[in-house]
Amino acid sequence: MIGFIVAGLIIGALARLIKPGKQHLGIIATLLLGLVGSIIGGTIAWLLGTGDIWELNVLGFVLAVVAAVLLVGGAEAIAGNRRKTVRG
């Protein structure tokens, strides 16, 4: 379980580094998006037949980072829309 949390944090941090611009996400949001991205990436890799969903493999890791980048972008879009609505 601790390894899963650490992997989610690493994947979330990589996603934030890859996505251009400043993200207004905290460490918890980064962790959660990284965890969700790792589950999505692992599931897609498993469906492609590269191994178990909980197994660390290159394709699963790459797909997890890509999914996390998309999730970070989506979270920023939602948070940005919410900030614009509140401001004015």
Order of alpha helices (4+ residues) and beta strands (2+ residues): alpha-alpha-alpha
